[in-house]
């Protein structure tokens, strides 16, 4: 086993395509990071395989700030300690739906419950005519492909140098940002098909490189696009930056935790 880096920061996104929140610790469960992308908006114009309304259609979504109404109760599953005490570790229960309610602060400062119909009215302003949205809620993370996403700060740094702009890491909307022992960018690509332990318990299998789209061209604060970011990723890195993973062993991950290559 080899320590290949440490957790630089941890993020979850209560509503798909809205602003994320940085946490000191997260629970990595089989469905994904606890509380991550628990809500999304379905678009009447979406594809059958990808029905979501995202910042691809409404870049302003990145400036909507989503947070759990009962933040303390949404840090970890409520029976986590009791479940982990049962060998080899039982799968914990997730919070009741009432405790998973999210409130959204709009760019104008208005705060609305995620299921408030007015929120949909605001989201579709200036979007494609005739589009209809409906709210989705799920206990599994409504991620694009895999339950957990990871990118190294070295990869973000390399792309910054290639583009000639200091890129905000939040463009890449990962759950885990890793500071690797190797200073070269894209070092995480070598983990595809291998297993990692993060912290004392959680284990993940790295399944794929993370294929990117125009989302990474958008500044997370201003939504101003920089197409050169996607051009560099497409031409120099096969269109991918970071990796996807599936959870093999559930557990708590904390900022600063060691990342250990298991095989």
N, C-alpha and C positions, 0 to 999 in steps of 0.2 A: 504494500500500500504506500502511495506517495502523496504527500500534501502538494497540491498544484496551485493553491491560491487561497484567498479568503473572501468572505462575503463583504462587499463594499457597501451595499445598501439593499433594502428590500421594499418592494412596491406591490400594491394591489389597486385595482380599478373597480370600484363598486358597480359602476354602470359602464358597459362597453362603449368605448370611444370617448368617454369623458375623462376629465383630469384625474390622475392617479394620486394616491396618498402614500407617503413614505412611513414605514413602520419599523420599530426596533426589533420586533420578532413577529413571525408568522407561523401558522400551522400548515404544513404541506400534507394534504390528504390525497387519497386516490382520485377525487374529482378535481383536484387543483388546489391552489392557495385558498385558504379559508376566507370567504367573503369576496373573492376576486370575481369580477364580471358576473355577479349574481343577477344583474338586470341587463336587459338589452331592448332595443326597439326594433320591431319587425316592420319592414317596409313593403307596401303593396307592389312596389316596383322592383323588389329584390329578386335575385335568382333563387331557384328552388333549393339549391345546395348551399346558398349563402344569403339568407333572407334579411340580413341586418341593415339597419340605417346607421351609417357611421360618418366619421369625418371625411370620408371620401366624397360623400354627397353634401355634407354640411360641415365645413372646416371649423365653424364656430363652436361645434360640440366640444372641442378641446379646451375651451375656456369655461365650460360648465363644471362646477366643483361639486362632486358627489361625496357624501359622508353618511355613515350609519347614524341613525337617531340615537341608538343606545350603543355608543362606541365601545364602552368597556365590555359589554356582553358579546361583542363581535370580534374580540381579539383572538379568542380560542373557542373550540367547542366546549359547551358547559360541563360535560362529564369527562373531560380529557384525562385528568389525573386518575380517576377511577378506572377508565378504560385501559390506560397504559399499565396499570398495576396488575392486570390480568394477563398472565403469560400466554402466548408470546406478544400480547398487546392487542386488545379488542379495538374494533373500529368505533370511534366515538360518534355520538349523535350530534347533529347540527342544531343550531338554535331554532326556536319556534318562529314561524313566519312573522308574527307581530314584532319580534325582537330584531328581525332582519330588515325593517323598514329603512329606506334611504331618503334623505332630503337633499335637494339639489339647489345650489346657489347659481343663478343665471349670471351672465356677464354684467347685467345691470344692477345686480345686488339683490334681486328678489329671491326669496327662499320658498321652494315648493316641494311637497311630497312627490316622490318619483311617480306615483300613480295619479297625480293631479292632471286632469285633462288639459289644463292650461299649459302645462309643460310641453305637451305635444304641439299645441298651437304655436308656441315660441320656436320649437325646433324646426318646424316646416317653413317658417318665414323665409322667403327668398329661395326656397328649394324648388325642385321640379313641380310644375303645376299638376294638380290632381293626385298627388301622392298621399297615401293614408298610412298612419303609423299605429301600431298597437304595442303594448308593453309585454315583455316576456320576463318571467322570473323563474330561477332554477337553483337547485342546491349544487349542481355541478357548475364549474366555471364555464361560461359561454365563450370560450376561447376560439380562435380561428381554426386551430389544428390540434394542438396537444395541451395537456393541463398546465405545464410550467414552461416559461420562457426564460432564457439566460443569455446575457451578453457581457463580455469583459470590458472594463474601462480601457484596456489597451486597444481593443477594436474600435471603440469610439474615438480614442486619440488618434489612431492611424487614419481613420476616415476624416477627422478634422484636418489633419495635415494634407491629405489628398485633395480635399475640397478647398482648403485655404481659409477656413472659417472655424472658430471654436464652437463645435457642435454641442448643444445641450443633450446630455445622455437621455433625457426624457423623451426625445423624438422616437426612441426605439421601444418604448412601452414594455420593457421587460419586467418580470417579477423579481429576478435576481440579477444584480450587477456584481460582477466578480472582479477582484483585483488579483491578477495572476502573477505567479512567481516569474514566469517568462515575460519579458518586456515587449515581445513582438505582438502585433495585432493578429486577430483571428486564430489565436491559439486554441480556443474552445472547439474549433472545427475537428481537431484530432480526437475529441471525445465521442464523436458519433459512433454508436454501436458499443459503447462502454458504460460502466456503472460508476457513479460517484456517491460518496457519503458526504452530507453537508451537516456539520455539527455533530452532536453525540449520537443521533438516531436516524434521521431522515436519509433515505437512499433513493436515488433517481437513476433511470436509464436514459441516456441521451439518444434520441431516436433519429433526429434529422437536423440539418442546417435550416435556419429560419428564412424562408423566401420572403423578400420584401416587396412593398408596393409604395404608392405615392404618399402614404401616411408619413414616412420618414422625411419627406421633403418639407413638412409643415413645422414651423416654429411652435413649440408648445405654449408659449405665452401670447404671441401676436397672431398666430396662424399664417404668417407670411410664408409663401412657398419658396424653396430653393431647389429647383430641379436638378442642380448639379449633384446633390447628395445621391439621388437615385441613379443618375448616370454613372457615378463612380462605383456604386455597388454593383450595378448591372454589368459594366464593362470590365471591371477589375476583379470581381469576387463572385461571379456566377449568379448575381442577383440575390445573394443571401448575406445576412449579417447576424451573428448570434446563433443559438441553437434552441431546439425544442426538447422537452424531456417528459417522461412519464414517471409517476411516483411508484416505487417498489415497496418501500417501508415508510409509513406515515411518521411524522415527527415535527417537532418545533425547530425552526431555523432562526438564528439570531444574527444581527449585524456583527461582523467580526469573526464569525465561525469559520473554522478551517474547512476547505473543500479537498476531499481526499479521493484520489483515483483508486478504485478497488480492483480493477483488472485491466 
